């Protein structure tokens, strides 16, 4: 691969995650402070992203991949998204905000698949070349959250304005990306996109348990994305966005440790460690405060273990179990189940729980965080008792 093309693809990933990172983690604080939203309204807004993640595979698999060059679709979607974000900056009602953020997410979610598709079609060795391209997304998230934290506008409409300008730039930039024409012989079907073929893998009890655990653990994951920022702010922590970026930094570190951990512990115990980390981090969020801020820092930096050791390890496990025949179907099924259904349910539950434990406008964060901690504990017990596979099988 030419260095010029590599830099283009790295810039593409950087811009995409810059657009997302500018608003996603801060949206709840913005809605609570600027729109006077309830927990339920915040949960619905985060569920909008999950709804879009369910829709996105159909758009990419049945329209974009078949009829249009991927980079042009990415450009059009990004420009359209910038326009919707402009409208969003003028919304003052939380209920109206939901419909506009849903419209925006429908333009953004397909872009995540498109950027991966563009990169994969132009790298020579995906295992060797893709990580260095994808990691720029994590770098972008760190950069943009530190910008938001440094200038202190995490609860201001500025987060969406920043995202809007970045989306417009990505839109224009996309038309200069390497040409990625539609697949001439694409036979992607409705069943392929839903991952229906992968249901055959459920004959393996361990895979079925892994699938159920993946879906359920996305419920606590939604609590983190929707409630961590306002929770840390209420605890008295300053420069919250800057400090939360430590979670992405740890994600990079633990990503590099995955090959060593696989050979040392095997897939089962890596997944178990990931689940235990979820429980510990929620306890840290629940009991940390200005007098025990180390618990809050622990909860933040555990993000790398939580995400990499469960979700990334899970993707590798799924790939190894599915083999060449069911690989695409299995990954598609996992994606829809986790980021779509699991996080959608989790976002709704997080909003309801936040309202239940809010009295006279004050949230009882300890009680709120014990709910996802309890869910993660149930998932851990289920997983330890019934998941028996502790090796990665060759595809």
C-alpha positions as CSV (number, residue, x, y, z in Angstrom):
1,X,0.0,0.0,0.0
2,X,1.3,3.4,-0.9
3,X,1.9,5.7,2.0
4,X,-0.3,8.4,0.5
5,X,-3.2,6.0,0.5
6,X,-2.5,4.9,4.0
7,X,-2.5,8.5,5.2
8,X,-5.8,9.1,3.4
9,X,-7.4,6.2,5.1
10,X,-6.0,7.1,8.5
11,X,-7.3,10.7,8.0
12,X,-10.7,9.2,7.1
13,X,-10.9,7.2,10.3
14,X,-9.7,10.2,12.4
15,X,-12.4,12.5,11.0
16,X,-15.2,10.0,11.4
17,X,-14.4,9.4,15.1
18,X,-13.7,13.1,15.7
19,X,-17.3,13.8,14.5
20,X,-18.7,11.1,16.8
21,X,-16.5,11.8,19.8
22,X,-17.4,15.5,19.8
23,X,-21.0,14.9,21.0
24,X,-21.7,11.3,21.9
25,X,-20.3,11.1,25.5
26,X,-21.3,14.6,26.2
27,X,-24.9,14.5,24.9
28,X,-26.5,13.5,28.2
29,X,-24.9,16.4,30.1
30,X,-26.0,18.8,27.4
31,X,-29.6,17.4,27.5
32,X,-29.8,17.6,31.3
33,X,-28.4,21.1,31.6
34,X,-29.6,22.9,28.4
35,X,-32.8,21.1,27.5
36,X,-34.0,20.2,31.0
37,X,-34.4,16.6,29.8
38,X,-35.6,13.7,32.0
39,X,-33.6,10.5,32.3
40,X,-36.1,8.8,30.0
41,X,-35.6,11.5,27.3
42,X,-31.8,11.1,27.5
43,X,-32.1,7.3,27.3
44,X,-34.3,7.7,24.2
45,X,-31.8,9.9,22.6
46,X,-29.0,7.3,23.1
47,X,-31.4,4.6,21.9
48,X,-31.7,6.6,18.6
49,X,-28.1,5.5,17.8
50,X,-29.0,1.9,18.4
51,X,-32.0,2.1,16.1
52,X,-29.7,3.6,13.4
53,X,-27.2,0.7,14.0
54,X,-30.0,-1.8,13.2
55,X,-30.9,0.1,10.0
56,X,-27.4,0.7,8.8
57,X,-26.4,-2.8,7.7
58,X,-29.5,-2.9,5.4
59,X,-28.5,0.4,3.8
60,X,-24.9,-0.6,3.3
61,X,-25.5,-4.2,2.3
62,X,-28.4,-3.8,0.0
63,X,-28.0,-0.3,-1.5
64,X,-24.5,1.2,-1.1
65,X,-22.4,-1.9,-1.8
66,X,-24.5,-2.7,-4.9
67,X,-25.0,0.6,-6.7
68,X,-22.6,3.3,-5.6
69,X,-19.0,3.9,-4.9
70,X,-18.5,3.7,-1.2
71,X,-16.5,6.9,-0.9
72,X,-19.2,8.9,-2.6
73,X,-21.9,7.5,-0.4
74,X,-19.8,8.4,2.6
75,X,-19.4,11.9,1.3
76,X,-23.1,12.4,0.7
77,X,-24.1,11.0,4.1
78,X,-21.5,13.1,5.9
79,X,-22.7,16.3,4.2
80,X,-26.3,15.4,4.9
81,X,-25.4,14.7,8.5
82,X,-23.7,18.1,8.8
83,X,-26.9,19.8,7.6
84,X,-29.0,17.9,10.2
85,X,-26.5,18.8,12.9
86,X,-27.0,22.5,12.0
87,X,-30.8,22.0,12.5
88,X,-30.1,20.2,15.8
89,X,-28.2,23.2,17.2
90,X,-31.4,25.2,17.2
91,X,-33.6,22.6,19.0
92,X,-34.6,23.6,22.5
93,X,-37.2,20.8,23.2
94,X,-36.0,17.4,24.4
95,X,-38.8,15.5,22.6
96,X,-38.1,17.2,19.3
97,X,-34.4,16.7,19.9
98,X,-34.9,12.9,19.8
99,X,-36.4,12.9,16.3
100,X,-33.6,15.1,14.9
101,X,-30.8,13.1,16.6
102,X,-32.4,10.0,15.2
103,X,-32.3,11.5,11.7
104,X,-28.7,12.4,12.2
105,X,-27.8,8.9,13.5
106,X,-29.3,7.3,10.4
107,X,-26.8,9.2,8.3
108,X,-23.9,8.5,10.7
109,X,-24.3,4.8,11.5
110,X,-23.8,3.6,7.8
111,X,-20.7,5.7,7.7
112,X,-19.1,3.5,10.3
113,X,-19.5,0.4,8.1
114,X,-18.5,2.3,4.9
115,X,-15.2,3.5,6.3
116,X,-14.3,0.0,7.4
117,X,-15.4,-1.3,3.9
118,X,-13.3,1.3,2.2
119,X,-10.2,0.6,4.3
120,X,-10.5,-3.2,3.9
121,X,-10.7,-3.0,0.2
122,X,-7.5,-1.1,-0.2
123,X,-5.2,-2.8,2.4
124,X,-3.0,-5.7,1.3
125,X,-3.0,-7.5,4.6
126,X,-5.9,-6.7,6.9
127,X,-4.3,-8.1,10.0
128,X,-1.1,-6.1,9.4
129,X,-2.4,-2.9,7.9
130,X,-5.9,-2.3,9.3
131,X,-5.1,-1.8,13.0
132,X,-2.8,1.1,12.3
133,X,-5.6,2.7,10.3
134,X,-8.4,2.0,12.7
135,X,-6.4,3.2,15.8
136,X,-6.6,6.7,14.4
137,X,-10.3,6.6,15.3
138,X,-9.4,6.1,19.0
139,X,-6.7,8.8,18.7
140,X,-9.4,11.2,17.3
141,X,-11.7,10.4,20.2
142,X,-8.9,11.3,22.6
143,X,-8.1,14.5,20.8
144,X,-11.7,15.8,20.5
145,X,-12.7,15.0,24.1
146,X,-9.7,16.8,25.3
147,X,-10.6,19.8,23.2
148,X,-14.1,19.7,24.7
149,X,-12.7,19.3,28.2
150,X,-10.0,22.0,27.9
151,X,-12.4,24.6,26.7
152,X,-15.2,23.5,29.0
153,X,-18.1,23.3,26.6
154,X,-19.2,19.7,27.3
155,X,-22.7,20.9,28.3
156,X,-23.0,23.5,25.5
157,X,-24.4,23.4,22.0
158,X,-20.8,23.9,20.8
159,X,-20.3,20.1,20.9
160,X,-22.7,19.7,18.0
161,X,-21.3,22.7,16.2
162,X,-17.8,21.2,16.4
163,X,-19.2,17.9,15.1
164,X,-21.1,19.7,12.3
165,X,-17.9,21.4,10.9
166,X,-15.9,18.2,11.2
167,X,-18.7,16.3,9.4
168,X,-18.8,18.8,6.5
169,X,-15.0,18.5,6.2
170,X,-15.3,14.7,6.1
171,X,-18.0,15.0,3.5
172,X,-15.8,17.0,1.1
173,X,-12.7,14.9,2.0
174,X,-14.5,11.7,1.2
175,X,-14.7,12.5,-2.5
176,X,-10.9,12.5,-2.7
177,X,-10.6,9.1,-1.1
178,X,-9.4,6.1,-3.1
179,X,-12.1,5.0,-5.5
180,X,-14.1,2.0,-4.0
181,X,-16.6,1.0,-6.7
182,X,-19.7,-1.1,-5.9
183,X,-19.2,-4.8,-5.9
184,X,-20.2,-6.1,-9.3
185,X,-21.2,-9.5,-8.2
186,X,-22.7,-8.7,-4.8
187,X,-25.4,-11.3,-3.9
188,X,-26.0,-9.9,-0.4
189,X,-29.5,-11.0,0.7
190,X,-31.8,-9.9,3.4
191,X,-30.9,-13.1,5.3
192,X,-27.2,-12.4,4.9
193,X,-27.5,-9.0,6.4
194,X,-29.6,-10.3,9.3
195,X,-27.0,-13.0,9.8
196,X,-29.6,-15.7,9.8
197,X,-27.1,-18.3,8.5
198,X,-25.1,-17.8,11.7
199,X,-27.9,-19.2,13.8
200,X,-26.5,-22.6,12.9
201,X,-23.6,-21.7,15.3
202,X,-26.1,-21.8,18.2
203,X,-25.8,-25.6,18.1
204,X,-22.6,-25.0,20.0
205,X,-23.7,-24.2,23.5
206,X,-20.7,-22.1,24.3
207,X,-21.3,-19.8,21.3
208,X,-24.9,-19.5,22.3
209,X,-23.9,-18.5,25.8
210,X,-21.4,-16.0,24.4
211,X,-24.0,-14.5,22.2
212,X,-26.5,-14.0,25.0
213,X,-23.8,-12.6,27.3
214,X,-22.7,-10.2,24.6
215,X,-26.3,-8.9,24.2
216,X,-26.9,-8.6,27.9
217,X,-23.6,-6.9,28.7
218,X,-24.5,-4.1,26.3
219,X,-27.2,-3.0,28.7
220,X,-24.6,-1.9,31.3
221,X,-22.4,-0.6,28.4
222,X,-25.3,1.9,27.6
223,X,-25.2,3.1,31.2
224,X,-21.6,4.1,30.7
225,X,-22.0,6.0,27.5
226,X,-25.2,7.8,28.7
227,X,-24.5,8.5,32.3
228,X,-20.7,8.5,33.0
229,X,-20.2,12.2,32.1
230,X,-23.0,13.7,34.1
231,X,-22.2,11.3,37.0
232,X,-18.5,12.4,37.1
233,X,-19.5,16.1,36.8
234,X,-21.9,15.7,39.8
235,X,-19.2,14.0,41.8
236,X,-17.1,17.2,41.7
237,X,-14.6,16.0,39.2
238,X,-13.2,18.8,37.0
239,X,-12.2,18.6,33.3
240,X,-14.3,15.5,33.0
241,X,-13.9,15.1,29.2
242,X,-10.1,15.3,29.5
243,X,-10.0,12.6,32.2
244,X,-12.5,10.4,30.4
245,X,-10.2,10.2,27.5
246,X,-7.9,8.1,29.7
247,X,-10.3,5.3,28.9
248,X,-9.5,5.5,25.2
249,X,-5.8,5.6,26.0
250,X,-6.2,2.4,28.0
251,X,-8.1,0.9,25.1
252,X,-5.1,1.3,22.9
253,X,-2.8,-0.3,25.5
254,X,-5.0,-3.3,26.1
255,X,-5.6,-3.8,22.4
256,X,-1.9,-4.4,22.1
257,X,-2.0,-7.0,24.9
258,X,-4.7,-9.1,23.4
259,X,-2.3,-11.5,21.5
260,X,-0.3,-12.2,24.7
261,X,-3.5,-12.6,26.8
262,X,-4.9,-15.1,24.2
263,X,-1.8,-17.4,24.5
264,X,-1.6,-17.0,28.2
265,X,-5.3,-17.3,29.4
266,X,-7.4,-18.5,26.5
267,X,-10.7,-17.0,25.3
268,X,-12.9,-18.0,28.3
269,X,-10.8,-16.3,31.0
270,X,-10.2,-13.2,28.8
271,X,-13.9,-12.8,28.6
272,X,-14.3,-13.4,32.3
273,X,-11.7,-10.7,33.1
274,X,-13.6,-8.3,30.9
275,X,-16.9,-9.0,32.7
276,X,-15.3,-8.6,36.2
277,X,-13.8,-5.3,35.0
278,X,-17.3,-4.1,34.2
279,X,-18.5,-4.8,37.7
280,X,-15.5,-3.2,39.3
281,X,-15.8,0.0,37.2
282,X,-19.5,0.5,38.0
283,X,-18.8,0.1,41.7
284,X,-16.0,2.7,41.2
285,X,-18.5,5.1,39.5
286,X,-21.0,4.5,42.3
287,X,-18.9,5.0,45.3
288,X,-16.2,7.4,44.0
289,X,-16.4,11.1,44.9
290,X,-14.2,14.1,45.5
291,X,-12.8,12.4,48.6
292,X,-12.1,9.1,46.9
293,X,-11.4,10.3,43.4
294,X,-9.1,7.3,42.7
295,X,-12.2,5.1,42.4
296,X,-13.4,7.4,39.6
297,X,-10.0,7.2,37.8
298,X,-10.0,3.4,38.2
299,X,-13.5,3.2,36.7
300,X,-12.3,5.4,33.7
301,X,-9.1,3.5,32.9
302,X,-10.8,0.1,33.2
303,X,-12.6,1.0,29.9
304,X,-9.7,-0.6,28.0
305,X,-10.1,-4.0,29.8
306,X,-13.9,-3.9,29.6
307,X,-14.1,-3.1,25.9
308,X,-11.0,-4.9,24.5
309,X,-11.2,-8.1,26.6
310,X,-14.9,-8.7,26.0
311,X,-15.9,-7.0,22.7
312,X,-12.7,-7.3,20.7
313,X,-11.9,-10.7,22.0
314,X,-15.5,-11.6,21.2
315,X,-15.2,-10.5,17.6
316,X,-12.1,-12.7,17.3
317,X,-13.9,-15.7,19.0
318,X,-16.9,-15.2,16.6
319,X,-14.6,-15.2,13.6
320,X,-12.8,-18.4,14.7
321,X,-16.1,-20.2,15.4
322,X,-17.8,-19.1,12.2
323,X,-15.0,-19.9,9.7
324,X,-15.0,-18.6,6.1
325,X,-18.5,-19.8,5.3
326,X,-20.5,-17.9,8.0
327,X,-18.0,-15.2,8.9
328,X,-19.9,-12.2,7.5
329,X,-23.2,-13.5,8.8
330,X,-21.9,-14.1,12.3
331,X,-20.3,-10.7,12.6
332,X,-23.4,-9.0,11.3
333,X,-25.6,-10.9,13.7
334,X,-23.4,-10.0,16.7
335,X,-23.3,-6.3,15.6
336,X,-27.1,-6.0,15.3
337,X,-27.6,-7.9,18.6
338,X,-25.1,-5.8,20.6
339,X,-24.9,-2.3,19.3
340,X,-28.5,-2.4,18.0
341,X,-30.7,-4.4,20.3
342,X,-28.6,-4.7,23.5
343,X,-27.5,-1.0,23.6
344,X,-31.0,0.1,22.6
345,X,-32.6,-1.7,25.5
346,X,-29.8,-0.5,27.8
347,X,-30.3,3.1,26.8
348,X,-33.9,2.9,27.6
349,X,-33.3,1.2,31.0
350,X,-30.6,3.7,31.9
351,X,-33.0,6.5,31.4
352,X,-35.7,4.9,33.4
353,X,-33.3,4.0,36.3
354,X,-32.0,7.6,36.3
355,X,-35.5,8.9,36.7
356,X,-36.3,6.4,39.5
357,X,-33.3,7.5,41.5
358,X,-33.8,11.3,41.0
359,X,-35.4,13.2,43.8
360,X,-36.0,16.9,43.6
361,X,-33.6,17.1,40.7
362,X,-30.8,15.3,42.6
363,X,-29.6,12.0,41.3
364,X,-28.5,9.2,43.6
365,X,-25.6,8.0,41.5
366,X,-24.6,5.2,43.8
367,X,-28.0,3.5,43.4
368,X,-28.0,4.2,39.6
369,X,-24.6,2.5,39.1
370,X,-25.5,-0.5,41.2
371,X,-28.1,-1.5,38.6
372,X,-25.6,-2.1,35.7
373,X,-23.1,-3.6,38.3
374,X,-25.8,-6.1,39.2
375,X,-26.7,-6.9,35.6
376,X,-23.0,-7.4,34.8
377,X,-22.7,-9.7,37.8
378,X,-25.6,-11.9,36.6
379,X,-24.0,-12.1,33.1
380,X,-20.7,-13.1,34.8
381,X,-22.3,-16.0,36.7
382,X,-24.2,-17.1,33.6
383,X,-21.0,-17.1,31.6
384,X,-18.7,-18.8,34.1
385,X,-21.2,-21.6,34.7
386,X,-22.2,-22.4,31.1
387,X,-19.3,-21.3,28.7
388,X,-16.9,-24.2,28.4
389,X,-14.8,-23.3,25.3
390,X,-11.4,-22.0,26.3
391,X,-9.5,-22.0,23.0
392,X,-9.6,-20.2,19.7
393,X,-10.2,-22.7,16.9
394,X,-8.7,-22.2,13.5
395,X,-11.1,-20.9,11.0
